Amino acid sequence: MNTKKIINPLISGKKRKRNEKAIKSVFFLTAIFGIIIIFSILFFLIRETYPLPTDIWSFLSGTIWSPTESLQFGTFSLTVGTLLVTLGAMIIAIPISIGGALFISEIASSRVRSIIKPAIELLAGIPSVVYGFFGLIILTTWIKDIFGVPTGETWLAGSIILGIMAIPTITTVAEDAIKAVPREFKEGSLAMGATKWQTIQKVIIPSALSGITAAIILGIGRAVGETMAILMVCGNAAIIPTPLWNIFSPIRTLTSTLGIETAEVPVGGPHYHALFGVAVLLLMITLIINITAVYLLGTIQKRQGATSKKKKHLFSITLLIKIKKIFTSLGLLFILLLLYLITGLLITAILVIIGGLLWFMRNKISQKNLQKIAFSTLGAAILLIIVILGIILSYIIINGAGALSWEFLTEAPKRLGREGGISTPLIGTLYLVAGAIAIALPIGVGASIYLTEYTKENTLTKIIRTGADLLNGTPSIVFGLFGFAFFVLYLKFGFSLIAGQITLAFMIIPTILRTTEEALRSVPQSLREGSYAVGATRWQTIRRVVLPPAAPGIITGAILGIGRAAGETAPIMFTAVAFSSFFPTSLLEPVNALPYHLFIISTNVPGAAAKNAAGGTALVLLLLVIGFYSIAILIRNHYQKTMKW
Amino acid sequence: MIDIQKKTKKEGIFALSLLAILMLVITLFSGCTQTNNENQGLPIVVVGRDSASGTREFFWEHVMKKGNFTTTMLEKNSNGAVHQTVSTTQGAIGYVGLGYLDEEVKAVKINGIEATVANVVAGTYPISRALNMYTNGEPTGIALEFLKYLDSTEGQAIVEDEGFVPKTSTGSYVKVDGLLGSITIVGSTTVLPIAQLAAEDFNTLYGENLVAVSGGGSSVGVQSVGEGSAIIGMASRELKSSETTSYPNLVKHIVCNDGIAIIINPENTYVEDLTLEQVQDIYDGTYTNWDELE
């Protein structure tokens, strides 16, 4: 008996080591999965691009896109369109979202926060098709009437819609980053007599800068890759605005080209190859944006690390200030232009003068007043978000409430969705989302555990992280095209549930990875050290010490993932969906899904009955997402209450 | 350190005030150009379909005479989206199937002929086409029965309800025994409503899911049936020469006819009647304002 007791720990010690190694390699596999996906996407897209119907130079620099008539395949105007729309969207979204994030985390009382935070997450859950229809019916009409332009389907409309869509992504992640700033920093600053606003400005923002930058990267990723909403509101004329700052020109992005043409293009023709060329180009642009962002993030992190450890690089500070300046001036320019167009010359001039005076008087205003001004600006930002949300929600509810009934939920669509209900698309969406999250959650969480817990920063983690960032910036429609080329054509799955699930899973892995990583990093290092000190292995530490407090953050990531997967049309449009009224009986059959059903009945079925049903479908889709969100928010709140260290 | 901060602050103020002046100049400038652009009349907003659309291809061949569209044309991926934009944009012009006509848009007369089902049947309305289904070789089994169903009184009633132009029906459909399995129908989104509705009734009649329908567009329809991934392909146009070479065995079956209406906003009072040449000139960008057409 005694000997056994002595031997046992030895064996289990070896076993433990082996287990630890096995666990580590599993996490390693999940971590490099992102890289594998990126490369296979690139490979399969390029494979389908060949042979490009034109030479590469005229493909990139040509300004005429006429793939079926004059057979010209120039994509330059599409590239410019994509960049301009994204730029506009960021100018709108970044100030509002960061203001919102600051308001939520630093100014709002916990009661206000508990209302506002879910509201913003809700904004993320509104499907892009719904945004598109809201944009097409309400926003473009407003723009047309207010500015007196012939059509509201413009660059401006596209930027506004994309800006709104990027707000929740940026706000949520930025808020997490701000919350992760150690309390001591804040307390120290306040103790030295700084006002709350000074603390926010000089302590909190700089410390949270890496997280805020990550938030902006995520936002850009969302904006560049958005397809369904943008193709409905920006007119899709393949022209470069003249003059270049003409925000009332219709515009066409790379994604909307893919969105409207790919579904109906015959496989293997010149048009088909050219579209895959567009997808590769889109991917390359996002790669460039992301690599730049990753590089920037690196410089900021280096500087931030310096506050606690090493010397400062003067260069990076001035560089950063310059970057900040460029962004603020671009923002100001856009706002002024808008202001002028809305209010006319005189008022703009007066406002510019007032603004200038305020700027020069900045140092003369007392800190208290400055704080008042700043806080009310932040409050206005959050109010704006809430108002936007309110308008969109009330629009959806007013349009959809009439159609809603028990039969609508439980009956299969009949007569093209005009009669009967939406049981098949509803169940189809649930199937798709469940499959996607089941695949994506283990991979995303595993990868982030590997990155934060198992490795120090080295070339490999850099590559893995870059891979995840690149995957995150990959537009959803590119996932759709990849899914089509790989699962549907190459693996011969055909349009099938499984193809849609995996494609959606690939798309949401980086969202989960990013947020999980952020959550894991916010767990204090001292907790881990304490655990190791009492003899726990790495895996035990992760499971018992690190994961529980990080759970709320992981759940937030999963929520964002679910929200995205449930509302996405682009990735499933070419991989999984059919406008059918049957339930799939196997993974290899196509399904109907709510956003696709909505898209088809609102664009392809004439008549008032279809419009009514479309309203109902939009409302159900929204309620479904709210349902997901509420459950997840409840879980998170529960964790937050029980976890205190 | 402090020096640098001070310096950058000064620089910042300088740069920003410079920027403010610059912006004022730009806004003034763009203001001038804008007032210059504001001429009389109503600018034409040309709305068309996407490059992969069969309807666009038909329009391009028969109205545009294979000439180029204006680059400022807004492109939409469905009839419904074209209708939506035209119904909310005062200066817009678009083209949709007759089934999409309602009080929210106004169909212009073409060469003096109104866009109605009766005029298409009579052959006087100039922009119409056949909606087709293709099979690889002569149809058999379920495909044959389904095509028969489409030709029957029941099938053509669906055609008429959906606003398409029916052909003479072959009488009431007679159910047959011994149909087994299932078939898929893929292709044109224009034909899709008819096929979907007919499939629902057909499946109900037989009490089994014999026929499944999905979209994809005319070209996809032809390709799918040619390569065997679908039993019936739908197309809102005739076969191209490249398609007849690739798939020589395709057999055409006309489902019905479809008129294409040229639609404008009801508030557009400039025109009621256009010639085909005028439509062409609008779509190639020769006319840019409705008052040129008054």
Interface residues (C-beta under 8 A of the other chain):
Chain A: I64 W65 S66 P67 T68 E69 S70 L136 I137 T140 T141 K144 P150 T151 G152 E153 L231 M232 G235 N236 A237 A238 I239 P243 W245 P250 R252 G259 I260 E261 T262 A263 E264 V265 P266 V267 G268 G269 H271 L314 I317 T318 I321 K325 S329 L332 L333 L336 L337 Y340 L345 T348 A349 V352 G355 G356 W359 F360 K414 R415 L416 G494 F495 A578 F579 S580 S581 F582 P590 I600 S602 T603 N604 V605 P606 G607
Chain B: I4 T8 G12 I13 A15 L16 S17 L19 A20 M23 L24 I26 T27 L28 S30 G31 T33 L42 P43 I44 V45 D50 S51 A52 S53 G54 R56 E57 W60 K66 N68 F69 T71 T72 M73 L74 E75 K76 N77 S78 N79 G80 A81 H83 Q84 T85 T88 T89 Q90 G91 A92 G99 Y100 D102 E162 G163 T189 L192 P193 Q196 L197 E200 N209 A212 V213 S214 G215 G216 G217 S218 S219 V220 V222 Q223 S229
